[in-house]
Every structure is written in C-alpha cells, then in structure tokens.
C-alpha cells in the first residue's frame, strides 16, 4: 500500500525519510498528549504545596519561639521544638499551635 507523500523540498525530509501524512498525525497526537500531561503536572504541583502541609509553632517560658513546616504533622512539631530549644538556652519548649 503506497502512502501519499508531501514534497516540499529539503524541508519535507523527516530523519532522512519522506514526510507522510501518517507522520504528521503521529506528531500531532504526541504533542496533544505532551501538552495535556504537562498541564496535569503543573496543576498537581500547585495543588499539593501549601494546602497539604503542617505549620507548627513552639514557645518556651523565656519567650523563645520556633516554627516547623512539613508534610507530616509530627515532623513539623519536631522541627518547631528543635528550633525553640536552640534559641531558649536550655529551657523546655512546648507546642503552642499546629494547623
């Protein structure tokens, strides 16, 4: 079965092969799939940033504070307590809020 060829001179060569209607259709399908998948990835990247993370604060009796930000609540709490302990000079810290 012979396929119709588009002959536009040197520009019609596609990796050394004649440029056919079938090649053009495949290119268009690939570009549509690539565009759709990139849009989905961008939407997921923006959707999963701040909305799904925990922000916790800790405070000691002398007024030192620490904050923690993580996807997991326990890790955000640990980070907040660690930062608070580093700036409180040995006093104990407690979690004041997490959201």
C-alpha positions in Angstrom: 0.0 0.0 0.0 1.5 3.3 -1.1 1.2 6.3 1.1 0.8 9.8 -0.3 4.0 11.9 0.2 4.2 15.6 0.7 7.1 17.0 -1.2 8.2 20.4 0.0 11.9 20.0 -1.0 14.5 19.5 1.7 12.2 20.7 4.4 9.9 17.7 3.9 12.6 15.2 5.0 12.0 13.8 8.5 15.1 12.0 9.7 16.0 11.1 6.2 12.6 9.7 5.4 9.8 11.2 3.3 7.3 13.2 5.4 4.0 11.4 5.2 0.5 12.2 6.4 0.9 9.4 8.9 4.0 11.1 10.4 2.1 14.4 10.8 -0.8 12.7 12.5 1.5 10.9 14.9 3.3 14.2 15.7 0.0 16.0 16.4 -1.1 13.2 18.7 2.2 13.2 20.6 2.0 17.0 21.0 -1.5 16.8 22.4 -0.5 14.1 24.9 2.6 16.0 25.9 0.6 19.2 26.4 -2.1 17.5 28.4 0.3 15.7 30.7 2.4 18.8 31.3 -0.8 20.7 32.3 -1.7 18.0 34.7 1.7 18.0 36.3 1.6 21.8 36.7 -1.8 21.6 38.3 -0.6 18.9 40.7 2.4 20.8 41.7 0.3 23.9 42.6 -2.4 21.8 44.3 0.0 19.9 46.6 2.1 22.7 48.0 0.8 24.6 51.0 -2.6 23.1 51.3 -1.3 19.7 52.4 1.4 20.8 54.8 1.5 21.4 58.6 2.8 24.6 60.2 3.6 24.3 63.9 4.9 26.8 66.5 6.6 26.1 69.8 7.4 28.5 72.7 9.4 28.4 75.9 8.8 30.3 79.2 11.5 32.8 78.4 9.8 33.8 75.2 11.9 31.9 72.7 9.9 30.5 69.7 10.4 28.0 67.0 8.5 27.1 63.8 8.2 23.9 61.8 6.8 23.3 58.4 6.4 19.8 56.9 4.0 17.5 55.1 3.8 15.3 58.2 2.5 16.9 61.5 4.9 15.0 63.8 7.9 16.3 61.7 6.6 19.8 61.8 6.3 19.5 65.6 9.8 18.1 65.9 11.3 21.0 63.8 9.4 23.6 65.9 10.6 22.1 69.1 14.2 21.8 67.9 14.3 25.5 66.7 12.8 26.6 70.0 15.3 24.6 72.1 18.2 26.1 70.2 17.1 29.7 71.0 15.8 29.1 74.5 19.2 28.3 76.2 18.2 25.1 77.9 14.6 25.8 78.9 11.9 23.4 77.9 9.6 24.2 75.0 6.1 23.2 74.2 4.0 23.2 71.0 1.6 26.1 71.1 -0.3 25.6 67.8 -0.4 23.4 64.7 -2.5 24.0 61.6 
